[in-house]
Amino acid sequence: MERYGLIGKPLGHSFSQKYFTEKFQRENIDARYAPYQLDSAEEILNVVRQQENVCGLNVTIPYKKDVIQFLDAMDDEARAIGAVNVVAVRRDATGRMTLIGHNSDVNGFTNSIKPLLKPSDRKALILGTGGASKAVVYGLEKKLGLQVKFVSRHPQEGQLRYEDLDEALMSEYHVIVNATPLGMFPKVDECPDIPYQFLTPDHVCFDLVYNPLETLFLKKAAQQGARVKNGLEMLHLQADESWEFWQKNK
């Protein structure tokens, strides 16, 4: 039986195991998907060495960038993004193992947010600068042609602070993506500290969080009339592409 799984920490919020288990049952695939909660990205090597039938892994918070140093190769898009959420495990006839990094978040995100966008939506704010934000900025800039600004509690040069978000900036940037874990179960009473009173029906607010389905960020945005969407469809789309990567690299 082939094994697949998810590495990250914490993993109690993840829908991936249920999604792939149902997929395997529905399509009569002899495989198992399991969570691997790791204390460091380096422990991915223990997972693939100790279980010879592991064929692929998904990577979630906080290891999408850290895991790269333990891979043998990456595809061009994952390298350009600078983050990996899919690892394909290839073994040759001698048992030699190769770990190959991919990123399915970018197409999952791009295809999920695209139907919400209007031609006038040309500028976007990305809340957070972690591994998840890497695919978001790549998708917005390279695939959708938007101009992007990062918002961070600890901004680097060219980035904004949350305190910088005034009415003028909010009226300029109509697309806002929450790429932080704020609001994720069980801390559902948290949300990014933005001036929600300046949101309008001209805004799109997308939350990568999918548990709960309506985060406080999305609830506050919807109350202002903004177009809103959670990360559940993105999860499904990236999961399907993960499976394609794993099968291609066998």
N, C-alpha and C positions, 0 to 999 in steps of 0.2 A: 504493500500500500504506500502510495506517495504521500508525503507530508508537506503541508504549507503552513504558514503562520504569520503572526504579527509581533514585531518587537517594538518596545517603547516603555514608557513609565509615566503615569499610571495607565492601566488598560481596562479598568472597570467600566469606562464609558463607551467602549468600542462596540460597534455593530458588525465588525468584519467577520467574526467567527460565525455568527448566525447567518450572515449573508452567504458565505462560502459553503457552510454546511448544507443550507437549503439548495444551493446551486448543485452541489455534488449529488444530493439525493434526487433532485429533479432530473438531472441529466445522466444518472447512473454512472457517475465517475467514482472509481475506487480510490478515494483520497480522503485525507483528514486535514482540517485546519484548526490550529490551536494558538492561543496567546502565549507569548514568552516575555514576561515582565523582567526587564534587565536593569541592573544598577549602573551599567555603563555601555556605551556603544561597542566597545571591544568584545563584550560577551557574545556578540553575534558569532564569533569564531567558535566558541564553545558549543553553541546550538548546532551549527552545521557539521562540526567534527564528531559530536557525540551521537548524532542521529543521521546515519548514512542515507536515509531515504528522504531527507529534506530537499525539496526541489526549488522552493522559492519562498521569499519572505516579503511581507509589507513592512514599512518602517513609518512610525508615527512619532509624535512629540516625546522626547526632545532630541531625537537622534538623527534627524533628516540630513543635517550637515556633518555631524560627528562621525557617522558611519562611513563616510567616503574614504577616510584614510585606511580602512580595513578591506577595501575592495581591490580586485585585480584589474578591473576595467569599468568604463562607463560609456554609455552611448553619447553622441554629440550633444543632444538636447539636454540631457541630465547634466553634462559638463558645463554647458552654457548657463543653465539655471543655477547651478551650484548647490543643489539639494537632490536627495534620492529618497523616494518612497517605495521603490520596488527593487528587490535584489533577486536575480535569477542565479541559481546554483547549478553549475554544469560540472559533470564528472566524466573524465575520459575512461578508456578501457583499463587503464592502470590504477584508476581510483583517484588520480590527481584532480583536485577541485579548483574551480575558477568561480569567483563571485563577480557578477556583472551588475552594475547599477543603472537604473532607469528612473524616469519620473513620469508617472501617469496622472499626477495632480494637475499638471498644466492643461491637458486636454479636458480633463474632468471639469475643472473650473471654467475654462473658456467656453465650452459648450453649454454649461449650465447658466452662466450669466448672460451670454449673448442675446437670448430672446428678450431680456429685460431692457436692453439698451436701445436708445434712440440715436439718430444721426447727430443730434446736438450734444450727446454725452461724450465729451472729448477729454475730460480731465478726471483723475481719480486719486483718492487718498487711500493709502493702505495703512491700517492700524496694526502696528507690530512689525518687527524686523527679524523674526525667527525663521526657521527652515520652511514653514508653510508659506511665508510671504514671498519666498524666492520664486515659486511657481506662479504665484498671483501676478507679480510684476512682469515676469516674462510673458505671460498670457496677455495681459493688458497692453503692454508695449509692442511686442513682436507680432502677436496674432490679431489683436483688435485695434491697434494703432492709437491708443490713448496715451496721454501724458500722465505721469505718475509722480506722486510725492509720498514719502514715508512719514508716518507720525510715530514718535517713540518717546517713552519716558526718559530715555538716555540717548538723545539724537546725536548722530554724527554730522559732519559737514554736509549741508544741503538738505538735511531732514528737518522736519517740524517737531515742535513740542506740542503736547495737547493744549497747553496754555495759549499757543499761537492761533488756535482755531476760533476766529471771530466771525462775525456775520459776513464780512467781505469775502473771506476765504471759503466759507461754506457755500456762498452763492456762486463761487467760481468753480468749485469742484463738486460735480453732481453725482459722482460715483464714489461710494465709501464701502470699503471691504474690511471686515473685522478678521484679521489673521492672527489674533491672540486667542488664548483659551478662556478669556474672561466670559463668564456666563455658562460655562460647561458644567453639566451635572457632576458633583452635587452642589456646586457653588452657583446656583441659579439666580441668586439675588445680586450678582455682580454684572457690570457692563463697562465698556470703554467710556472714559470721561470726556465726552465730546458735548458741544452745546446743541442738544437735540432740538431746542426751540427754534433753531435756524433751518431745520430740515423742512422741505416742501414736497409737493407732489412731483416736482421736477427731479427729485433725488432718487437714486437707486442705492439701497443698503443691502449688502450681501454678507452673510455670516458663515464662515467656514464651519462653525460649530453646528452639529446636527442633533445633539442631545442636551437639552430639550429641543423640540422642533421649533418652538418659538422662544428664543432667548429674550432677555430683557432689552438688549440692543435692538432686536427686530421689533419688539412690542412698542418701544418708544418711537422708533422710526415710523411704524405703521400709524401710530396716533397722529403723526404730523402729515400723513397722506403719502409718504414715500413708497416707492415700489420696493418690496422686500422679498428675500429668498434665503432659505437656510442651506446648509451644506449636504443635505441628504442625497439629492440627485447627483451632486458632485461625487459623493462617496460611491454610489452605484456605478457611475461612469468610469471612475478611476479603478474600481475593483475589476470591472470587465476588461479594461486595458491591461491591468496587472496580469490577469490570466493569460492574455495574448502574449505578453512578454515571457512568461514562464514557459509556455508551450513552444515558443519560437526558439528558445535557448536550450531546449533539451538535446 
